Every structure is written in C-alpha cells, then in structure tokens.
Amino acid sequence: MSNETENSSSEFERERVPENALKGPAAFWGMYAGEHTAGTEFMIGPQFVAWGATANSLIFGLLLGNLLAVLTWRFLTATIATQQRLTLYYKMEKVAGKHLVKIYNLANGILFCFLAGSMITVSATAVGPFFPAMKMPTFDSTMPTGLGWIFACICIGMAMTIVAMKGYSVVAKVGNYAAPWMLLIFVACAFVTLGRLETFDLWELLTPPAGTTEKISFWGIVFFSWFCNAAMHLGMADLSVLRFAKSPNAGFASAAGMFLGHYIAWICAALLLVYWVRNHGVDPSRGKDPGTMVNDAVGWAGLICIIIAGWTTANPTIYRAGLAFQGIMPTMPRNVSTLIAGIVCTAAGIFPAFAMNLLSFVGIYGTILAPIGAIIIVDHFLAKAVGIPTDPAEKTGTTFNFVVLLAWLIPVGIAIYLYRYQDVFASYLPLPTAIACGLLYILLSKTIGPKLKLS
C-alpha cells in the first residue's frame, strides 16, 4: 500500500497533519456549535437555578466568561495547534516521555469518558416520556434508577461510539447538520416557557426567590463558563482537532459553541426549571429531568433534540478519549481505542452522579488536565526565552520526564486539597493551578532538568 493511500485513511496520530488534509472554517464552526449546544446544557442551566445564581450573574457573568474562553481557544490553543499540527498526546510524548504520557493519557481518557458519560445520561432522560414507568434521575441521584434506564444508556452510548469511530470528518459533519436545529429547539423551549409564565421579563424570572441561598456568585459564573472546557482549550486537548485547521482563526469558531450553547442554551434551559418551580412546585434543589421538561414544552421534537444534542457533544469527546487511549498503546488501531472509550463512557453514563454534579465535576477535570497545557504553552512560547530546551524527552531519549511529573502533580495535589477540605469552588482552580504548573516546570527544568543545547 502506498504512503498516499495509507495517509488518506489516517488520522495522522503520530505525524504532522499534511497540507492536503487541512480543513476550512466550516468544519470547525459546525463542530463547535454542535459540541457545545449539547444535551448537558439542559442539565447545567437548571443547576444554576438550583445553586441560586442571580440574574446579573447569568446574563453578564456568562457573557464575560464565554468571551474569555473564546480568546483562550484562539490565541493559545489554535495558535499552537496550527504551528505544531500534532495531537496533544504525541506532543506530550516529545516533552514528557512515552511512559509518563501513558499515565497522563489514562487520566485524560478516563476523565473525558466520564464527561461523555454525563451526556449519555442526559440523552437517556429523553426515553422517559415514552416509558412513564421508567424512573428518571434527579439532582441528588447517583445510582442507576432501574433496568430500563441501564438499557437506554447502553443503546444511546453504543450509537454515539459508532459515530466517533468513523473519525474526525464524520464527527464534524454530524455537528454541522445538527447544530442549527438544536439551537432552535432550545429557543423554542424558552419561548413556550415565557408564554406559560406570561412574562418576558428575563431579569425577574432569573432572580431567585427571597431567602434562596446563593451558592454560586458572579465570579463563580465567570470562571465556570471560562473553564468548564479548561481541558480542551487551556489544557490543549483541542490540539487534536484544531491541528486540521488552515489558520489559527479557526479558534474563533469556538464562539459558535460558547455564545449559542453556553450562553443562549444555558439561559433557555434555566427557564425550563424556573417554570417547573413556579407552576408545578418542583424543589429546585432536586430539579426535574430534562426529558420531562423538554417534552412538556415542545414535545417529540425536544426529545429528539436531547438525544442528538448528546450525540454531537459525546462524539468528539469519545474521539478525544480514543486518541488518549491509543497514546497508551500506539500500535492499537484508533477505532479499537475509540470503541474502548465508548464502552467506558457508556458505563459511566449509567450512573447519574456525573451529570448531576456537573458544576463541580467539570472544574475538577479541568484542574487535573489544564496544567499539562501550561507545560505545552511554556514549551512552545517561552522555552527559548527562559533558557530551557523544547521537546526535552525527544531530544534526550528519556521515557519518563520527572520534571513534568512534579510540575503537574504538586499544583494539582494542592488544588484538590483546597477543593476537598477548604470548600473552594472547583472552577476557581484551573487557572492558578495551570500558572503554578508552568512556573514550576520552568524552575525545575533549569535546576534539575536535562542540560541541552537550545533549539
């Protein structure tokens, strides 16, 4: 088989993406719109209501936080991706060594699987209205609610996995087709809800009732919306998709997801729970499953939207997890590693605990994974200026760079302590943890790292 034929079916996991495989803007605008206008938005919006977020926090905090996320994607992630054109996992192998990267890839892949699993959980709630006897999870659910629930999660998870196994081109195409329609469903839910509440005063509707405990502040909303995807932008996971972009301006495509999905969709979903609290007496702290709320608002079209919205987000997440698992065993075919990722995602989706604690979970997974991105930022932008080598593991032949391990684990360990024992909101932690990791990497590289000629 010729190299040309071989490359035509390759995802270029261990080489630079060639010029003839680069993709135009449409592939990224559609993917980001589809990935971030997701089933989990039906869960996150209502959780803001449950946490007592104010109207000011939701309207202006989300605006600022999502803007910061877009700028991070464009000026950090997309810039590095289009200059290096390598997956995150292969780039880290050059910096950290193949054996250390296996530890990172395992953590990365598992956390991405848990995230995709939460999307399977949300999509499975769409089955509830068709089977009234099937018990649906609430915000305080952690375990499977029955055999019917388990079967629904397995079917949906396997369908998502099949799409992800087809590769990035198919993943992007699914997002392109689904995104515009999904946004219309979110907006339709909001208009139906506003009509039933007989007011279009968003400020009044989003203001928590008197006596509600405000568990998330304005800055909590800003940092949550900025870093709920910390692993993908600051943590550089999206090197794996943006390496196909012709220009770093493809990073601006994330705006389609941030302002359609993480702004409009979150607010629309929040209004659904506001309606159920006001008109049906639902306890906001326990919430209501998305399937029931959306079916009540817009019927079967909404149920299909929940399922498809879960697909468009889980597909690229499973794809990323598959690349991570392939990084552990490079000789494993990508479709096999993606299948493994899909099985783990499906198993996670059966347990509602991940989806019902998204406001905390996404902060923790960003805190664990974002610091590795800081090491890549240092390697790409700062290494020569501060006098440390680029790609040190590749140049020395080391398979385990202890400098990277220490720079990663020390800040993460402190951050997890602050979250677990000092009750620090998880989304406040990715940024300082990443900065500390980057600084520690420079310090350790200059003191105990390998001494190489700078290049």
N, C-alpha and C positions, 0 to 999 in steps of 0.2 A: 504494500500500500504506500502511495506517495505521501510526502510530508504535507502537500497541499490538501489531499483528501483527508488526512488524519486531522489537520487543523480545522477543517470545515465543520467537523462534528465535535470539536474540542471546546471546553470552557476555559482553556488556557490557564489551568490552575497553577502551573509551575513555570510560567514564562510570561513575558510582557505580551499584552494584547496587541496584535499587529494592526497596522493601519486599515487593512481591508475588513476588519471585524468591528470597527468603531461604529457607534450608533448616534443618530441625530437626536435633537431635543425631544421629539415626540415620545421616544421610548422612555424617557425619564419623567416627563410631566405626567404622563398617564400612569406610570408605575407608582410615583409618589402620591398622586391623587387617590389611586385605588388602595394603596397600602395603608394610608393614614386616614382615609374615610372608611373606617373599619367597624367590625362588629363590636370591638371593645369600646368604641365611642358611646354606644348605648349603655355601657356599664360605667364609664368614667364620669360622664355628665351627671347622672343621678348620684354618684358618690360625692361629687362636690356639694350637692344639696344635703346629703346625709351628714357631711362634715361642717355644715353651717357656713359655707362660703357666701360672702356678701355680693351684692350686685356690682359694686365697684371693683371687687377683686376679679369677678368673672369677665366683665366687659373690658376693663382696661388691663388687668393683670395678664389675661390670656393674650391680649394684643401685643404687649411688650415681650412676654416670654417666647411666643412663637416667632416674633421678629428676630430675637437673639438666636433661636435655633436655626433659622434660615441662613443667617450670616455665618454661623459656625460651619454649616454644611458647605457654603460657597467658598469661604476664604481659608478654611483649614482642610476639610475632607476632600472636596473636589479638586483643590489645587494639588495636593499630594497625589491623589488618585490619577490625575491626567499627566503628571510628570513621571510617576513611577510605573503605573499601569500593571500593578501586581495585586494579588489578593492580600488581604490583611494577614492571612496565615503564612503565606510564602515570604512576605516582607518581614514578619516577626521571626521567621526561621533564620533570616540573614542577620538579625540583630541579637536574638536571644539564644539561638542554637536549637537544633531539631528536637532534642529531648525535653528542654524546658517548654518549647512551644506545644508539645503534646499535652502538658499539664494545662497550659492556658487554653488550648483548643477544647479540651474536655470541659473545663469550666464554662467556656464560651458557648459551646454547643448545647450543654445541658440547660444553661440559663435561657438561651434562645428557644429551646424546646418548651420550657415552662411558659415563656411568653406566648408562643404559638398555641400551647395548650389552653391558655386562657381564652384565646379566640375561638377555639373549638367549643369551649364551654358556652360562650355567648351564642354561637350559632346553634348549638343544640337546644337552647331555650325556644327556638322557633318551632320546634316539633311539638311543644306543649299544647298549643291550642288545638291541634289535630287529635290529641290523645288526652282529654281532660283528666283522666285518672293518673297520668304521669305527674309525680310531684316535682315541682320546679324549685331550684335553689334560691335562697335569699342571701343578703349581705353577710349573714352570720353562718352560712353553710360552709362546711369544709369537706364532708364526705359525700360519695355518690348517693343520690336520692332514690335509687332503685334500679332494677334490671333494665327497664325500658330506657332510662337515662343512659346507662352504660352502652346499650346497643346503639342509641342515637349518636353518641360521641364517637364510637368506633366507625360507623358508616361515614360520618362527616370527616373525620380525621383521615381516613383512607382516601377519600376523594381529593382532599387537599394535597395529600402526599403525591398522588399520581400526577397532578399538575406540576408540582415542584420538581419532580423527577425529569420533566421534559426539558429543563434548562432555563436560562435567564430569558431567552427570546419569548418563550411561551408565557413565562411569568409576567413579563412586561405587557404582552398582548392582552392577557386577561384583565390587567389593571386598566388598560386603555379602553376596553369595551365596557367595563362595569362602572367606572368612576362617575361619569355624568349622571347616570340613572340613580346611583346610590345617593348622591347628594340631593337629588330631587325628592327622594323618599324622606330623608332627614328633614328637609324644609317642609314637606307636606305634613309630617308629624307635628311640626311646630305650629303651622297654621291651623290645623284641626284642633290642636290643644288650646291655642289662643282663642279660637272661636267658642269652644266649650267654656272657657274661663271668662268669656265676654269682656276681654280687655286686651289691648295691645301694648300696655304699659310694662315693658320688659323690666324696668327698674323696680317697679312694685312687686312683680311676680318673683323676681330673683332675690328679693330681700327676705332673709329668714324671719320667721315669726319671732315676736318678742320672747326673750328668755332662752333662745336657741344658743347653745354653746358653739362658739366659732373655733373649730378645730384646725382650720387652715386659713392663714392670713393672706393679704395682698401679695407679699413677697413669697409666701408659700406657693401661691398660684403661679407667679412668675417663674420661680425655679422649677416647679413641677413641669410646666409647659416647655421650658427650655431644655430640661434634662430628662424628660420621660423617654427620650430616644438618645440618651447620652452615649450608650454603647455604639450606636450607629454613626453619629457624627463625631463627637469628641473622642469616642473610643475607636473610631476608624473602621468599624465593621463595613461601612458603605464604600470603602476602598474596593470591595469585591464587586460592586455593581457600577460605581462611577468610573472604574478603570476602563469601561467601554465608551465613555463619553468623548466626543471630539474636542470639547472645550470645558474648562472649569466652570463656565457659566451654567453648565448643567446642574450645578449645585443649587442654583436659584429655583430649580424645578421642585425642590422640597417645599416651596411656598404653596404649591397646589395642595399638598397634604396638610401643612400647618394651618393655613387660613380657611380651607374648606373643611377639613376633617377635625383639626384640633382647635378650631375656633367656632365656626358655624355649627358643626355637628355636635360638639360638646354642649353648646348652649341649647340647641334644639332638643337633645336628649335630656338635659336637665329639666326642661319644661315638662317633659312627659311625667317625671316623678312629682314635680310641683302639682300637676293636675291630679294625680292619684292621691297625693297627700291631702289636698284641699277638698276634692269631691268624693273620695272613697275612704278617707280616714286612714290611709296606709301610714304605718310608722316609718318616718324617713330613715331612721337608723337601721331598719331591716330591709327597706327598699321593696321593689317589685321586679320580677324577672323581665328582661327586655321583650321576650316573645309575647307575653300577655299584654304589655303596654303598647307595643307597636301594632299588634293585631287589632287591639281595640281602636287604635287611631286610624289606621289606613288599610286594615285587612290583609289579605293574602299577599299583596304586593310588598307590604312591610316585612312579612315573614320571609319571603324570598330574599329581600334586601339583607336581612340579618345573616342568612346563610352565605350569600355571595360576598357580603362585606367581610365576613370571617375568612372566606377563601382568599380574597385579594390581599389581606394582611398576612395570613398564615403562610401563603405560598412563598413569598420572598424570605420570610423568616425561617421556614423549613429549608429553603435553598441555602441560606447562610449557615444554618446549623449543619447541613450536609457537608458543606465545604470545611467546616470546623472539624467534623469527624474524619473527613478524608485527610485532613492535615495530620491526624494521629497515625493513620496508615496510608501513606501516599500512594501505594500500589492499589488501594481499593478503588474500584470504579465509582465515579461520582453518583451514579444512580443508585448504587448499593448503599453508599453512605447517606444519601438522601432518604432512602427507604428506612434505614435505621433511625434517622432523625424523626421521620414521620411516625414511627411506632412509639418512640419516647414521647413525642408531642401528644399523640392520641391518649396514651396512658395518663399523662398529666392533665389533659382536658377532662377526663372522667371525674377528677377531684375539683370541686368548685373553689377550693381555698385560694388558688392563684388569681382567678378572675375577681373574686370578691374582696381581694386585698390589693388591687392594682395600684392605688395611690401610694402604698408603701413598697410594693414589690418592684415596680419599675425604677424607683430610686435606689434600691439595694442592688439591682443587677447593673445599673449604670455606675454605681460606686465601685463595684468589683471590676468592671470591664473598661471603664473610661481611662483609668490610669495608664493602661498599656498604650492607648492612643497618645498620651503625653510623651511617652518614650519615643514613639514614631515621629511626633512633632519635633522633638529635640534632635533626633537623628537627621531629619530632613532639612529643617530650617536653621538649627543652631549649632550643630556639631562642630563645623569648621570654625565658627566664630569663638566658641568657648574652648577649643583645643582638644576635642575628643574625636576618635575615629567614627566614620559611618560604617554601618553593617559590620560591626566588630566580630560577631560569631563567624560570619562567612570568611572574613579575612584571616582569622586565626585558626579556623577549623574546629573551634570548640563546639561541643554539642549541648553545653549547659552553661549559660552565662549567669553566674551568681549575682553579678551587679544588677541585672534586670530583675531577678527574683527578689532581692532585698528591696530594691526601689519600688517594686509593685506591692509586696506583701506588708511592709511596715506601715505605709499610709492606710492601706485597706484595713488592716487589723485595728488601727486606731479609730477609723471611721465606723467600723462595725461595733466597736465598744461604745462609741458615742450614741449610735442608734439604739443599741440594745439596752444600755444601762443609764444613759443620760437623757433618753427620750428626745433626741434631736431628730427633726423631720428628715426622712431619708433623702428627699430631693435637694436638701441643702448640702449634701456631702459630696456629690461627684466632682464639682469644680475644685474645692480646696484639696480634695484627695488627688486629683489629677495634677494640680500645680505642685503639690508636695512630692509626688512621684517624679515629675520631670526634674525638679531641683535636686532631689536625692540621686537620681540617675546621673546627672552631671557631676555631682560631688564624688560619688563612688567611682565613676569612670575615671576621674582624674587622680584618684588616690589608690584604688586597688584594682582598677581595670587594666586590660592589656595595653601595653605601650606600642603603638603602631605609627607608621608614617601617615599623616593626614592626607586624605584624598576624597 
